[in-house]
Amino acid sequence: MLTVRSGTNHAQGVTDPAARAALASLIGAEPAARLLTTARLRTARTGEMLVGEGQTDRAGVLIEGMLRTVVSLPDGRAATIHYPRPVQFFGLPTVFVPVPLSVHVVREAKVIHLDGREVRRVARELPEFGWFLSRQLAGAVARVPAIIEEFGFKTVSQRVATHVMSLAEPDAANGGRTARVTHAALAEYVGSAREVVSRCLRSFASDGVIAPGHGSVRIIDEAELRRLAGQ
């Protein structure tokens, strides 16, 4: 279970120019200006839970960093189903209904927390923004078949390959892309045992697909890693 910590809080209403510009680029200038008057900009630390299962009105927008959306499995484990990146919404369904998902910080993140009542009000009054929200929610529904495939049909080895690719970012020092993640964290994200995930990574490394490091996995052959992921 991740420990919930409090991040750095900022006053109600967002005045930061970069954050305002990022939201405006995502949803348009008028809805952004209205939502920002009641929003809150803050820095959330790694491991913090931004949205808990069953909570409502916890929507926000990720400006910097990385998050993960987590679903609880029937056997008590939890698994990550999505990695929101800048600039993306998180927790959007909670504006309308409680959802059996949680959202956690993978890397320190700058986020805009939105007021749920204001989101609903602006969606009713600005049709273009309402249409944007509809498309966002439809996109979340469209990911459901892939989630079912992930846990119903894919092997742990395929899931490990998929998550390494999802976590990987450009690596200026070594070239290519590297996932900054420990074996233990990756096992938590995949919803499997650490020993099983470590065995998968050793197999990938022996085939020259990845190069494991201390708290990192460097991708050497991304095309082969995608094949191993079943993509």
C-alpha positions in Angstrom: 0.0 0.0 0.0 1.4 3.4 -0.9 1.8 6.0 1.8 -0.2 9.1 1.1 1.8 12.3 1.6 0.8 15.9 1.3 2.5 17.8 -1.5 3.1 21.6 -1.7 -0.1 23.5 -1.7 -0.8 26.8 -3.5 -3.6 29.3 -3.0 -7.0 28.9 -4.6 -7.0 30.2 -8.2 -4.1 29.5 -10.6 -2.0 32.4 -11.7 1.1 30.5 -12.9 1.6 31.5 -16.6 2.9 28.1 -17.7 0.2 26.2 -16.0 -2.5 28.5 -17.4 -1.1 28.2 -20.9 -0.9 24.4 -20.6 -4.6 24.1 -19.6 -5.6 26.6 -22.3 -3.8 24.5 -24.9 -5.7 21.4 -23.8 -9.3 22.7 -23.5 -9.3 26.2 -25.0 -8.8 29.7 -23.6 -12.4 30.4 -22.4 -13.1 27.2 -20.4 -9.5 27.3 -19.0 -10.0 30.9 -17.7 -13.2 29.9 -16.0 -11.9 26.7 -14.4 -8.7 28.3 -13.2 -10.5 30.8 -11.0 -11.5 28.0 -8.6 -8.6 25.6 -9.3 -5.6 24.9 -7.2 -2.0 24.4 -8.5 0.3 22.1 -6.4 3.3 19.9 -6.4 2.6 16.3 -5.6 5.4 14.0 -4.4 6.3 10.5 -5.7 4.0 7.9 -4.1 1.2 10.3 -3.2 -2.3 9.3 -3.9 -4.3 12.0 -5.8 -7.5 10.1 -6.2 -8.8 7.3 -4.0 -11.2 4.6 -4.9 -14.8 5.7 -4.7 -14.0 9.4 -4.3 -15.8 12.1 -6.2 -14.8 15.5 -7.6 -11.1 14.7 -7.7 -10.4 15.6 -11.3 -7.3 17.4 -12.3 -4.8 18.0 -15.0 -1.2 16.8 -15.0 1.2 19.7 -16.0 4.6 18.0 -15.3 5.7 14.6 -14.1 4.0 11.2 -14.4 1.0 9.5 -12.8 -0.5 6.0 -12.8 -4.1 4.9 -12.7 -4.6 1.8 -10.6 -7.4 -0.8 -10.4 -7.8 -3.3 -7.5 -8.0 -6.9 -8.6 -10.4 -9.5 -7.0 -7.5 -11.4 -5.3 -6.4 -8.3 -3.4 -3.6 -7.2 -5.7 -3.6 -3.9 -7.5 -2.4 -3.2 -11.1 -1.7 -0.1 -13.1 -3.8 0.3 -16.2 -2.8 3.7 -17.5 0.1 6.3 -17.2 -1.2 9.8 -17.7 1.5 12.2 -19.1 1.6 16.0 -19.4 -0.8 17.5 -20.4 -3.6 15.2 -19.6 -6.7 14.9 -17.3 -6.7 12.5 -14.4 -9.7 11.5 -12.3 -12.2 13.0 -14.8 -15.0 10.4 -14.3 -15.1 11.4 -10.6 -16.7 14.6 -11.6 -19.8 12.6 -12.5 -19.6 9.3 -10.6 -17.4 7.5 -8.0 -15.1 5.1 -9.8 -13.2 2.0 -8.5 -9.9 3.4 -9.5 -7.1 5.3 -7.8 -4.4 7.7 -9.2 -0.9 7.8 -7.8 2.2 9.9 -8.5 5.0 8.0 -10.2 7.4 10.9 -10.5 7.0 14.3 -8.7 4.2 16.1 -10.5 2.8 19.5 -10.9 -1.0 19.2 -11.0 -4.0 21.5 -11.3 -6.8 20.3 -9.1 -10.2 21.3 -10.5 -13.4 22.2 -8.7 -15.9 19.5 -9.8 -18.9 21.8 -9.5 -17.2 24.3 -11.8 -16.3 21.7 -14.3 -20.0 20.6 -14.5 -21.2 24.2 -14.7 -18.7 25.1 -17.5 -19.6 21.9 -19.4 -23.3 22.8 -19.4 -22.7 26.4 -20.4 -19.9 25.9 -23.0 -21.0 23.2 -25.5 -17.5 22.9 -27.0 -16.1 22.1 -23.6 -18.9 19.7 -22.9 -18.1 17.9 -26.2 -14.4 17.8 -25.2 -15.3 16.1 -21.9 -17.5 13.6 -23.7 -14.6 12.7 -26.0 -12.3 12.3 -23.1 -14.7 10.0 -21.2 -15.4 8.0 -24.4 -11.6 7.5 -24.8 -11.5 6.0 -21.3 -14.3 3.6 -22.2 -12.4 2.7 -25.4 -9.4 1.5 -23.4 -11.5 -1.1 -21.5 -11.0 -3.9 -24.1 -7.3 -3.4 -23.9 -7.5 -3.6 -20.1 -9.5 -6.8 -20.3 -6.9 -8.3 -22.6 -4.1 -7.1 -20.4 -5.3 -9.1 -17.3 -7.4 -11.8 -18.9 -5.2 -13.0 -21.7 -1.6 -11.6 -21.5 1.2 -13.4 -19.7 3.2 -11.6 -16.9 6.1 -11.5 -19.3 4.0 -9.6 -21.9 2.7 -7.2 -19.2 6.2 -6.5 -18.0 7.3 -5.6 -21.5 4.2 -3.4 -21.9 4.9 -1.5 -18.7 8.6 -1.0 -19.4 7.7 0.7 -22.7 5.0 2.8 -21.0 7.4 4.0 -18.3 10.4 4.6 -20.6 11.5 8.2 -21.4 14.3 9.6 -23.6 17.7 9.0 -22.0 20.2 11.7 -23.1 23.1 10.0 -21.3 22.8 6.6 -22.9 20.7 7.3 -26.0 17.4 5.5 -26.6 14.9 5.3 -23.8 15.1 4.2 -20.2 12.4 3.3 -17.6 13.3 4.7 -14.2 11.7 2.0 -12.1 12.8 -0.7 -9.5 11.9 -4.3 -9.8 9.7 -4.0 -6.7 7.8 -1.0 -8.1 7.4 -2.7 -11.5 6.0 -5.8 -9.9 3.5 -3.6 -8.0 2.5 -1.8 -11.3 2.1 -5.1 -13.1 0.2 -6.8 -10.3 2.7 -9.7 -9.9 5.4 -11.0 -7.5 8.8 -9.3 -7.5 10.6 -12.6 -8.2 8.4 -13.3 -11.3 9.1 -9.8 -12.7 12.8 -10.1 -12.0 12.9 -13.4 -13.8 11.2 -11.8 -16.8 13.7 -9.0 -16.9 16.6 -11.4 -16.7 15.2 -13.3 -19.7 14.8 -10.0 -21.7 18.4 -9.0 -20.7 19.9 -12.4 -21.8 18.2 -11.9 -25.2 19.7 -8.5 -25.6 16.4 -6.7 -25.4 17.0 -4.6 -22.3 19.9 -3.6 -20.0 18.8 -3.6 -16.3 20.5 -1.1 -14.0 20.1 0.1 -10.4 16.5 1.3 -10.4 16.3 1.5 -14.2 15.6 -0.6 -17.3 17.3 0.6 -20.5 15.6 -0.5 -23.7 18.1 -1.8 -26.3 15.8 -3.3 -28.9 12.4 -1.6 -28.7 11.0 -3.4 -31.7 11.6 -6.8 -30.1 10.3 -5.5 -26.7 7.1 -4.5 -28.5 6.9 -8.0 -30.0 7.4 -9.5 -26.6 4.5 -7.3 -25.3 2.2 -8.7 -28.0 1.9 -5.4 -29.8 
